[in-house]
Amino acid sequence: MKSLRRLSIVIPVYNARDHIAQTIDAAVNAIERASTFDADVVLVDDGSSDGSAALAETACAGRLPLHLIVQPNRGRFEARRVGVEAAAGDWILLLDSRLTLAPDALHFIAERVELGEQVWTCHVQMEVDRDPYGTFWKLLAELAWNEYFDNPRTVSFGPADFDRFPKGTTCFFAPRRLLSDAIAAFRSRYSDLRYANDDGPLIRSIAERERLNVSPRFTGVYVPRSRLNTFVRHSFHRGIVFLDGHGRSESRFFRVAVGFYPASLLLAVAGLRRPTVIPLAAVSAAVAAGALGLKRRRAPFEVASLALLAPVYGLAHGAGMWRGLALLLRDRVASKR
């Protein structure tokens, strides 16, 4: 009989009462189907005010050991770092509170680990259900990594082809030692780690030591934010995070990050001189996004979601990038005092 692998599921939580029980239920089910993991949950409540921790305790009761950590809001990276530090498992599954694992996801992982494939990033599916916001996020990911999403398959990749495949810490499986080393070496451009990009740079450092794997058989469903105000706030935050992660020469989006600032300044100056320029730019963005959706043979609702929300996303994301630049400059000035 094979010895059980010790697995700690690290879940950072911030006001997730609507999702956390379902996330834990799905994780328990996946563990039971795998039958090769001795698992526990490390839940880091990052300043929630909605009773998320109490619901998590109820969901885990009698099913999985729970190590609950409560701290003031410090951001997702710090919550994960604290969770990994406290974990007892030799293996870690980073899991977002909005993601539900597929029933056989960990069974597949257990089989592949036996073959020496130790690091896995999840194939994340977006829960859409005719929601334009979820549809937009789904299409954004699929267009960014179309080489994979046009033909989802089990594939491994390393530093050379790192930017060709989707990856993220929303659902990420790795040996604890490897993940701990990457977290210890991680450096954000921001002093306030609530704005850190804890996906790309962190995972890239792991890819330099161990090949990553992705597969539609290691999958989960993510529940997106489904209101305009939360869509705008999330887009703004992603703009700040984007600069931290892709304002680095190793990213394929580095030129985009650098070129954005003079391009947006020129657009702002043109808009001041001729106010009609701004609405024309918004319409042009919508038309271009819609045309891209049509070219990719998307359904009419998907094309409409992409076209209508592209200008909103672009404005909020761009504002976030300017905010990120302001944070960088502020930190630089503070460091020279």
N, C-alpha and C positions, 0 to 999 in steps of 0.2 A: 504493500500500500504506500502510495506517494505521500510524503509529508506535505502539509498544507503550507501555502505561501502566505506570509503575514502581510496583509494589505491594509493601509490606512487611507480612508477616503477623506480628503481635506476639502471642506466646503466653506468658503467665505460667504457671509450673509449680511445683507444690509436691507432691511425692510422688505422681506421676502415672504411674508405670511401667506400670500396667495399661491405660492409655488413650492415651498420647502417640503411639505408633507408628501406631495407627489414625487418630488425629486428623490427623497429618501425611500419611498415605496418602490420606485423603479430600481434603485440601486440594490436594495435588499433582494428583489426578485432576480436581478442579474447575478448577484453573488450566489444565490441558491441554485441557479441553473448552471453556474460554472463549477461549483462543488469542490474547487481546489484552493479556495482562499479562506484564510482565517482573518476575517475583516473587522474593522472598527471604524467609527466615524469621528473625525476631529472637526468640530464645527466652531468657526470663529465668528462671533457676533460682533460686527464692526460698527457698533453704535446704533443698532436698530432701535426704533421707538414703537414698533407695532406688535411686539410679542412673538417675533420669529423664533427665538430660542426656545420658548415654552412649547411651541408647536413641534419643533424638531425633537425635543425630549419625548413628547408623546408619540411621535412617529417611530422613534428608535426603541421605545420601551419594550423589553422582552424579545427584541429581535437582533439588535446590534449594540455592542458597547458604545457609549457616547462620551467623548471628552469635550466638554463645552468650555470655551474661552470667551469671555466678554471683555471688550476693550472699547475705548472711545474711537470715533470714526477716524481712521488713518489711511483708508484707501485699500483697494483690492490687493496690491502687491504686498503691503505690510501684513494684511490679514493672512495671505497665503504663506508668507515667510514664517509668521508665528505658528501657523498650523503645521507646516512641515517640520519646524523645530520641535514641536510637541509630539509629533507622530511617533508611534512605536513600531510601525510596520517597516519591513525591508523594501516594500514597494509602496508607491504613492499613486493615488488617482486624484488629481485635481479635478474638481467638479463644481460647475456653476450652479447656483440655486435655482436657475430657470431651465435647467436641462434635465431631461429624463432619458436614462439609458435604455437602449433596446434590450429585450430580454436575454438575447444570446451574445451580447457585446463582450462580456467578460469571459464567457466560455471560449469565444474565438481568440481573445487575447491570451488566455491560459495555454491554448494549443500552440500559439506562435512563439510565446516565451520559451517553450520547450525547444524550439528550433533556433534559439539565440537572438530572436528579434525583440529587444527589450524596451524600446521607446516607441510609443504610439500616440499620435494625435487623432482626435475623433473626426469622423465624417459627420459634420453637423447638418442636420436638416432643420429648416425653419418651419414652424407651425404657421401656416398662412391663412387658410380658411377664409378666403375672399377679403382678407385684411390688406389694404394698400400699403401700410407701413411694413408689415412683415414681408409682403411681396417685394417691396423695394430692397430691403436688406438681403433677401434671398438672391435677387438678381444681381445685386452689387457684388456679392461673393462669387457667384457663378461666372460673372463676366471678368472679374479680376483673375480668377484661376480657371479659365475656360478649358485649358488643356486637360485638367483632371475632371472637371464636372461634365464635359462633353462625353467622357468615357470613364466613369467611375470604376476603379479597379484597385486591387491591392498592389501597392507600390512603395518602394523605399527611396529616400533621397537624402542628400548630404549638403555640404556648403556650396558645391558647384551649381546645383539645381534647386537650391533652397527656395527661391522666390517663384518657382513654377508650380508649387503645390500649396494647398490650404493647410494652415496650422494655427493652433491657438491653445491657450491655457484654460479655455472654457471647459474642456474635457481632455485631460492629458495624463498618460500613464507612463511612469518611468521608475527606475530604481531610486530609492531614497537618497543614496549616496551621490548619485549623478545629479539629481535635482538640487540637493542641498549645496553642492559645489557651485552649481550655476547661479543659485540665488545669492550665495556669498560673494560671487564675483560680479554680480549685476551692478551696473552704475547707470542711474538716470541722469539726464541733463538738468532735471529740476531738483531743487532742494526739498520741495513739497512732494512727497511720493504718492500723494493722491492723484497726481497727474502723470505718473510714470507709465510708460509703455512696457507692460510686463509680458507681452506676447512675443513679438519679433526678436528683440535683442536677447531675451532670456533663452528662447528656444534655439536661436542661431548658435549660441555658445554651446548648447548641448549637441547640436548637429556636428560641431567641430570635433567632438569626441566619440559620438555614436550615431550611426545612421538612424533617421527617423522613418516611421512607417505610417501609412494612412490606408484605410480600406472602408468600403461601404458596409463591411461586416462588423466593424467597430463603429457603431453609429448611435446617435442620440437626437432627440427632438428639442429644439430651443424655442421657448415662448418669448416672442419679441414684445417690446413696448408698443402699445396699440392706440396711442392718442397723439394728437398733433403736438401738444406742449412737451410731452416726454420725448417724442421724435426729435424735436428741435434741440432740447437739452442734451440728448444723447449725441446728436450730430455735432453740436458745439464741443462737447467733451472729447469726441473722437478727433476733432481737429487739433486740440491741445496734445492729445496722446500721439497723434500722427507725427507731429514734429519731433517728439522725443524718439520715436521708433525709426522714422525714415529720414530724419535730418542727419543721416550717417552715410558715408560714402559707399558702404557695402550694400546698401539697400537699392533695389532697382527703381524705387520711387524717389531716390535722392534728388535727381534733377527736377522732378516735379515739385518737391518741397522747396528747393532753392528758387526755381523759376516762378513759383506762385506769387512771391512778394512783389517783384517789379511788375508782373502782369496785373495784379490786383490794384496796384498803385496807379498804373496807367488807366485802368478802367475807371477808378474813382475820379481821377482828374478829368477824363473825358465826360463822365457823368455830371461833374460840376459845371462844365462848359456847356454841355447839351444834355439836359435832364432826361430826354427821351432815350439816351443810350442805355440807361440801366434797365428799363422794362424790355427794351429790344434784346439786351443780353440775356435776360431771364427767358424770354420767348425762344431765343436761339438755343439756350441750354436745354429747354424742354423738347424742342424739335429734334436736336441732335440725339438726346437720350431716347426719344421715341423711335427715331430712325435706327438706332443701334438695336433696340428691342425687336424691331421688324426684321432687321438683317439676321438676327439670331433666331428668327421664326418663333417668337414668343406669342402667347395667347393675347387677345385684345385687352383683357383686364390687366395683364402683366405690363403690356406696352403703355397703357394709360397710367398705371401706378408709377412706372419709371419716369415717364414724361412729366407728370404733374408734380412729383416730389423732388425731381432733380434740382430745380432752382432753389427750393427750400433747403435741401441738403447742402448744396453748394454754398449758399449764403451762410448758413450756420457753421458748417465745417470750416469755411474760410475765416469767419470771425474767431473760431477756436484757434486756428493757426496763428492769427495775429495775437491773440491772448497768450499763446504759448511763447511767441517771440518776446512779448513783454515780460513774461516770467523769467525767461532766460537772461534778458538784459538786467532785470532787477537783481537776480542772483549774482550776476557778474559784478554789478556795482557794489552789492553788499559784501562780496568776498574781497574787494579791494580796500575796504574801510579799515 
